[in-house]
Amino acid sequence: MNDKIYWIWLQQALGINTSIRTDEIVSYFGSARALYFAGETEWRLSGIFTARQIAKLGNQDLTKSENIFKTCVKNNWQVVTPVDGDYPSMLFKLPNFPLVLYVNGDLDCLKNKITIAVVGTRKPTLNSAHIARRLSASLTRSGALVVSGGALGIDSESHIGALETGGKTVAVLGCGLDCTYPVANIALRKQISENGALVTEFPPGTAGVAPNFPIRNRIISGLSYGTLVIEAGEKSGSLITANHALEQGRDVFAVPGDILFSGFNGANKLIRDGAKPVFSALDVLGEYAMVYPDLIRAEDIETVLRMGEYKADTTPQKTVPKEEPKPLEKSEPEGLSENARKVYRAFENCEMQMEELIMKTGLGVSAFACAMTELELFDLVELQAGKNYKLK
């Protein structure tokens, strides 16, 4: 019988929660197979398990574990255990590292990379979404690898930013690999599996329910040298990830936000409590360039900054009388979608606010954001100070 089935059996018997000291289990028994055949007397003598856990170990047979393994083989998903060479070494620093990881993609993309977790709210402002995408793109171009949770909002923007540069990214899920939650990200998850990896400790058939996400957050931070928080309220799940990072001895970064908007209270509080404020990729990767010169080169970061990477602007903007705009003479580029063309045509011979462009085009916020992203990819627009946009 494949040894991985015993690891799945152990995971199924003990359940998945952050209180299980998997480091002690692996240290004492060495492998799940050895634990399985050790029997109840040895389980008790180890002093690791509670009476309830010992009862669960005794009652759990291998049938369900075998079926889970067959499902993974059928779908070409990897089952990675602590004794496998491709198990991420960063996770061994956690006392409650996962007993099993189910992977769709290639975990090798984590090797020889400065991994940075980028997390935040599922309902970001357009500006925060823009920051997440641009920062993640800059981190990737500088040689880092972005890790996030595959959720809507900041997670999605972070993965997209990394992929848009031709880089790879890793999404840590709070559900099984066969779960379609969230439905809106099905296409994105496929992209990630082909250009990085989808990772979860939850076996196939596990739905994306609320209690799972705080549990998976320790893996997001555990895989990463540092965690970057972009727009998070005081009770945000992103703060759980940041707290895990602190407990794990990892770095915590945060993008400062509007002090009058509660959606930024969590990120701003992190900065107040000692997290490093981030205004560009240099603020993150500068922490590692000297320590890991073989992974991150300072000149690469400087190159990214010269390419026009977004820098958060937190200074108050002066009100300047606006001149009457003149018609902008421009030839319309080829290959744009209809919405992107609408936005492109709406630009006048001046900087324009997002709200102005939305009103002129009549597009919804989501459609407008997609159109702007397309124009940015075509290198046709750029963000100016004061959250204004201008054609290049």
C-alpha positions as CSV (number, residue, x, y, z in Angstrom):
1,M,0.0,0.0,0.0
2,N,1.2,3.5,-0.9
3,D,2.7,5.3,2.2
4,K,0.7,8.4,1.4
5,I,-2.5,6.6,2.2
6,Y,-1.3,6.3,5.8
7,W,-0.7,10.0,6.0
8,I,-4.2,10.7,4.7
9,W,-5.5,8.2,7.2
10,L,-3.7,10.1,10.0
11,Q,-5.1,13.4,8.8
12,Q,-8.6,12.0,8.6
13,A,-8.4,10.5,12.1
14,L,-7.1,13.6,13.8
15,G,-9.0,16.1,11.7
16,I,-7.6,19.4,10.5
17,N,-7.1,22.1,13.1
18,T,-4.3,24.3,14.3
19,S,-4.0,22.8,17.8
20,I,-2.5,19.5,16.6
21,R,1.2,19.3,17.3
22,T,2.2,17.6,14.1
23,D,5.9,18.3,14.8
24,E,5.7,16.1,17.9
25,I,3.9,13.3,16.1
26,V,6.4,13.2,13.2
27,S,9.4,13.5,15.6
28,Y,8.2,10.6,17.7
29,F,6.8,8.1,15.1
30,G,8.8,9.2,12.0
31,S,6.1,8.2,9.6
32,A,2.3,7.7,9.4
33,R,2.8,4.0,8.5
34,A,4.9,3.5,11.7
35,L,2.2,5.2,13.7
36,Y,-0.5,3.1,12.2
37,F,1.2,-0.2,13.1
38,A,2.4,1.0,16.5
39,G,-1.0,0.5,18.0
40,E,-3.0,1.9,20.9
41,T,-0.5,1.1,23.6
42,E,2.3,3.0,21.9
43,W,-0.1,5.9,21.1
44,R,-0.8,6.2,24.8
45,L,2.8,5.9,25.9
46,S,3.9,8.6,23.5
47,G,2.0,11.2,25.6
48,I,1.1,13.1,22.5
49,F,-2.5,12.2,22.0
50,T,-5.6,12.8,24.1
51,A,-7.9,9.9,24.9
52,R,-10.4,11.2,22.3
53,Q,-7.7,11.3,19.6
54,I,-6.6,7.8,20.5
55,A,-10.2,6.6,20.1
56,K,-10.4,8.3,16.7
57,L,-7.1,6.7,15.6
58,G,-8.5,3.3,16.5
59,N,-11.8,3.8,14.8
60,Q,-10.5,5.2,11.5
61,D,-10.0,2.6,8.8
62,L,-8.1,3.0,5.6
63,T,-11.0,2.8,3.2
64,K,-11.8,6.6,3.0
65,S,-8.1,7.4,2.7
66,E,-7.7,5.0,-0.2
67,N,-10.6,6.6,-2.0
68,I,-9.2,10.1,-1.5
69,F,-5.8,8.9,-2.8
70,K,-7.5,7.3,-5.9
71,T,-9.4,10.6,-6.6
72,C,-6.1,12.5,-6.5
73,V,-4.4,10.0,-8.9
74,K,-7.3,10.1,-11.2
75,N,-7.1,14.0,-11.4
76,N,-3.4,14.1,-11.6
77,W,-3.2,15.9,-8.2
78,Q,-0.1,15.4,-6.0
79,V,-0.3,14.2,-2.5
80,V,2.6,15.7,-0.6
81,T,3.6,14.5,2.9
82,P,6.2,15.7,5.4
83,V,8.6,12.9,4.4
84,D,8.5,13.8,0.7
85,G,11.3,15.8,-0.9
86,D,9.0,18.3,-2.4
87,Y,7.3,19.2,0.9
88,P,7.9,23.0,1.4
89,S,10.7,23.2,4.0
90,M,9.4,26.6,5.2
91,L,6.4,24.8,6.7
92,F,8.6,22.7,9.1
93,K,9.1,25.8,11.2
94,L,5.4,25.5,12.2
95,P,4.6,23.4,15.2
96,N,1.3,22.5,13.4
97,F,2.5,22.0,9.9
98,P,0.0,20.1,7.6
99,L,0.2,16.3,7.6
100,V,-0.9,16.3,3.9
101,L,-0.9,18.8,1.2
102,Y,-3.0,18.3,-2.0
103,V,-1.4,20.1,-4.9
104,N,-2.6,20.9,-8.4
105,G,0.4,22.3,-10.2
106,D,4.2,22.4,-9.5
107,L,5.4,23.1,-6.0
108,D,9.0,23.5,-7.3
109,C,8.1,27.1,-8.2
110,L,8.5,27.8,-4.4
111,K,12.1,26.7,-4.4
112,N,14.9,29.3,-4.6
113,K,12.5,32.1,-4.3
114,I,11.8,34.9,-1.8
115,T,8.1,34.1,-1.2
116,I,5.9,37.0,-0.2
117,A,2.3,36.6,1.0
118,V,0.0,39.3,-0.3
119,V,-3.4,39.4,1.5
120,G,-6.3,41.8,2.1
121,T,-10.0,42.3,1.9
122,R,-12.4,40.5,-0.4
123,K,-14.1,43.8,-1.2
124,P,-11.3,46.3,-1.9
125,T,-11.5,49.9,-3.2
126,L,-10.5,50.2,-6.8
127,N,-7.3,51.9,-5.6
128,S,-6.3,49.1,-3.3
129,A,-7.1,46.5,-6.0
130,H,-4.8,48.5,-8.3
131,I,-2.0,48.7,-5.7
132,A,-2.3,44.9,-5.1
133,R,-1.9,44.1,-8.7
134,R,0.9,46.5,-9.4
135,L,2.9,45.6,-6.3
136,S,2.5,41.9,-7.0
137,A,3.7,42.4,-10.6
138,S,6.7,44.4,-9.3
139,L,7.6,41.8,-6.7
140,T,7.4,39.0,-9.3
141,R,9.5,41.0,-11.8
142,S,12.1,41.5,-9.1
143,G,12.5,37.7,-8.6
144,A,10.0,37.1,-5.7
145,L,7.1,34.7,-5.8
146,V,3.6,35.8,-4.6
147,V,1.6,33.6,-2.3
148,S,-2.1,34.4,-1.6
149,G,-5.4,32.7,-0.8
150,G,-7.2,32.5,-4.2
151,A,-10.2,34.5,-2.8
152,L,-11.9,37.4,-4.4
153,G,-10.6,40.9,-4.0
154,I,-6.9,41.5,-3.0
155,D,-6.0,37.8,-3.3
156,S,-7.2,37.7,-6.9
157,E,-5.5,41.0,-7.8
158,S,-2.3,39.7,-6.3
159,H,-2.4,36.5,-8.3
160,I,-3.3,38.3,-11.5
161,G,-0.5,40.8,-11.0
162,A,2.1,38.0,-10.7
163,L,0.6,36.1,-13.7
164,E,0.5,39.2,-15.9
165,T,4.3,39.5,-15.8
166,G,4.7,35.9,-17.0
167,G,5.6,34.8,-13.5
168,K,4.2,32.1,-11.3
169,T,2.1,32.3,-8.1
170,V,0.8,29.9,-5.4
171,A,-2.8,30.0,-4.1
172,V,-3.5,28.3,-0.7
173,L,-7.1,27.2,-0.7
174,G,-9.6,26.8,2.2
175,C,-11.4,23.9,0.4
176,G,-10.7,20.8,-1.6
177,L,-9.1,21.0,-5.1
178,D,-12.4,19.9,-6.6
179,C,-14.4,22.7,-5.0
180,T,-15.4,25.6,-7.3
181,Y,-15.5,28.2,-4.5
182,P,-15.5,31.0,-5.4
183,V,-17.2,30.3,-8.7
184,A,-15.9,33.7,-10.2
185,N,-12.3,32.5,-9.8
186,I,-12.6,29.2,-11.7
187,A,-10.6,30.5,-14.7
188,L,-8.0,32.2,-12.4
189,R,-7.5,29.0,-10.5
190,K,-6.9,27.1,-13.8
191,Q,-4.3,29.7,-14.7
192,I,-2.6,29.4,-11.3
193,S,-2.5,25.6,-11.6
194,E,-0.7,25.9,-15.0
195,N,1.6,28.7,-13.8
196,G,2.4,27.8,-10.2
197,A,0.3,25.7,-7.9
198,L,-3.0,25.4,-6.0
199,V,-2.3,24.1,-2.5
200,T,-4.6,22.9,0.2
201,E,-4.6,20.6,3.2
202,F,-8.3,19.9,2.8
203,P,-9.0,16.7,0.9
204,P,-11.2,16.5,-2.2
205,G,-14.8,16.9,-1.4
206,T,-14.3,19.6,1.2
207,A,-16.4,22.7,0.7
208,G,-15.2,26.2,1.2
209,V,-16.8,26.9,4.6
210,A,-15.9,29.8,6.9
211,P,-14.0,27.8,9.6
212,N,-11.5,26.5,7.0
213,F,-10.1,29.9,6.1
214,P,-8.5,30.9,9.4
215,I,-6.9,27.4,9.5
216,R,-5.4,27.7,6.0
217,N,-4.0,31.2,6.8
218,R,-1.1,29.8,8.8
219,I,0.0,28.0,5.6
220,I,-0.1,31.2,3.6
221,S,2.2,33.0,6.1
222,G,4.1,29.8,6.7
223,L,5.2,29.5,3.1
224,S,6.3,33.1,3.0
225,Y,9.3,35.1,4.2
226,G,7.0,38.1,4.8
227,T,3.3,38.9,4.7
228,L,2.0,42.1,3.0
229,V,-1.4,43.3,4.1
230,I,-3.4,45.6,1.7
231,E,-6.6,47.1,3.0
232,A,-7.9,45.2,6.0
233,G,-10.4,46.1,8.6
234,E,-9.9,45.4,12.3
235,K,-11.6,42.0,12.1
236,S,-10.2,41.0,8.8
237,G,-9.0,37.4,8.1
238,S,-5.9,39.1,6.7
239,L,-5.0,40.1,10.3
240,I,-5.1,36.4,11.3
241,T,-2.6,35.7,8.5
242,A,-0.4,38.6,9.8
243,N,-0.6,37.3,13.4
244,H,0.4,33.9,12.2
245,A,3.4,35.5,10.5
246,L,4.4,37.2,13.7
247,E,4.0,34.0,15.7
248,Q,6.1,32.2,13.1
249,G,8.9,34.9,13.3
250,R,8.2,36.2,9.8
251,D,8.1,39.8,8.6
252,V,4.9,41.8,8.4
253,F,4.3,44.7,5.9
254,A,1.3,46.9,5.3
255,V,0.2,49.5,2.8
256,P,-1.1,52.6,4.7
257,G,-4.6,53.7,4.0
258,D,-7.2,56.4,4.6
259,I,-7.4,56.9,8.4
260,L,-11.0,58.0,8.0
261,F,-12.1,54.8,6.3
262,S,-12.7,51.8,8.6
263,G,-11.7,49.4,5.9
264,F,-8.0,50.4,6.4
265,N,-8.1,50.3,10.3
266,G,-6.5,46.8,10.4
267,A,-3.6,47.6,8.1
268,N,-3.0,51.0,9.7
269,K,-3.0,49.4,13.2
270,L,-0.4,46.9,12.0
271,I,1.9,49.8,11.0
272,R,1.3,51.5,14.4
273,D,2.3,48.2,16.1
274,G,5.5,47.9,14.1
275,A,4.7,46.5,10.7
276,K,6.8,48.1,8.0
277,P,4.8,50.6,5.8
278,V,5.0,49.8,2.1
279,F,5.0,52.3,-0.8
280,S,6.8,50.2,-3.4
281,A,8.3,46.8,-4.0
282,L,11.6,48.1,-2.7
283,D,10.2,48.5,0.8
284,V,9.5,44.8,0.8
285,L,12.4,43.3,-1.1
286,G,15.0,45.7,0.3
287,E,14.7,43.6,3.5
288,Y,16.0,40.5,1.7
289,A,18.3,41.8,-1.1
290,M,21.4,42.0,1.1
291,V,20.7,38.7,3.0
292,Y,19.8,36.7,-0.1
293,P,21.7,38.3,-2.9
294,D,21.4,35.0,-4.9
295,L,17.6,35.2,-4.8
296,I,16.9,39.0,-5.0
297,R,19.2,41.4,-6.7
298,A,19.0,45.1,-5.7
299,E,19.6,46.2,-9.3
300,D,16.5,44.2,-10.4
301,I,14.3,46.1,-7.9
302,E,15.7,49.4,-9.1
303,T,14.9,48.4,-12.7
304,V,11.3,47.7,-11.7
305,L,11.0,51.1,-10.1
306,R,12.4,52.8,-13.2
307,M,9.7,51.0,-15.2
308,G,7.1,53.1,-13.4
309,E,6.0,50.9,-10.6
310,Y,3.0,52.3,-8.6
311,K,3.9,54.1,-5.4
312,A,1.1,54.8,-2.9
313,D,0.4,58.5,-2.4
314,T,-0.6,59.4,1.1
315,T,0.0,63.2,1.0
316,P,-3.0,65.5,0.9
317,Q,-3.7,66.8,-2.6
318,K,-4.1,70.5,-3.3
319,T,-7.1,71.7,-5.1
320,V,-6.1,73.2,-8.4
321,P,-8.5,75.0,-10.7
322,K,-9.2,72.7,-13.6
323,E,-8.7,74.1,-17.1
324,E,-11.3,73.5,-19.7
325,P,-10.2,70.3,-21.3
326,K,-9.3,70.3,-25.0
327,P,-10.2,67.4,-27.3
328,L,-7.5,64.8,-27.3
329,E,-6.3,63.8,-30.8
330,K,-5.4,60.1,-30.7
331,S,-5.5,57.2,-33.0
332,E,-7.3,54.2,-31.5
333,P,-5.1,51.2,-30.9
334,E,-6.0,47.8,-32.3
335,G,-6.9,44.8,-30.3
336,L,-8.9,46.5,-27.5
337,S,-12.2,45.2,-26.2
338,E,-15.3,47.3,-26.7
339,N,-15.2,48.5,-23.0
340,A,-11.5,49.4,-23.2
341,R,-12.2,51.4,-26.4
342,K,-15.0,53.3,-24.6
343,V,-12.7,54.3,-21.8
344,Y,-9.9,55.2,-24.2
345,R,-12.2,57.4,-26.2
346,A,-13.4,59.1,-22.9
347,F,-10.0,60.5,-22.1
348,E,-9.5,64.2,-22.6
349,N,-6.3,66.2,-22.9
350,C,-5.8,66.2,-19.2
351,E,-5.6,64.0,-16.1
352,M,-9.0,62.5,-15.3
353,Q,-10.5,61.1,-12.1
354,M,-11.8,57.5,-12.1
355,E,-15.3,58.8,-11.3
356,E,-15.3,61.1,-14.3
357,L,-14.4,58.3,-16.6
358,I,-17.1,56.0,-15.2
359,M,-19.7,58.7,-15.7
360,K,-18.6,59.4,-19.3
361,T,-18.5,55.7,-20.3
362,G,-21.6,54.6,-18.4
363,L,-19.7,51.4,-17.4
364,G,-20.2,49.7,-14.1
365,V,-17.3,49.7,-11.6
366,S,-16.3,46.1,-12.3
367,A,-16.4,46.5,-16.1
368,F,-14.5,49.8,-15.8
369,A,-11.8,48.2,-13.7
370,C,-11.4,45.4,-16.2
371,A,-11.1,48.0,-19.0
372,M,-8.5,50.0,-17.2
373,T,-6.5,46.9,-16.5
374,E,-6.6,46.1,-20.2
375,L,-5.4,49.6,-21.1
376,E,-2.6,49.3,-18.5
377,L,-1.5,46.0,-20.1
378,F,-1.4,47.8,-23.5
379,D,0.8,50.4,-21.8
380,L,-1.7,53.2,-22.8
381,V,-2.6,54.7,-19.4
382,E,-0.8,55.6,-16.2
383,L,-1.8,56.5,-12.7
384,Q,-0.9,60.0,-11.6
385,A,-0.8,61.6,-8.1
386,G,-4.2,62.1,-6.5
387,K,-5.6,58.9,-8.1
388,N,-5.9,60.6,-11.5
389,Y,-5.4,58.8,-14.8
390,K,-3.7,60.0,-17.9
391,L,-3.0,58.6,-21.4
392,K,0.6,57.9,-22.1
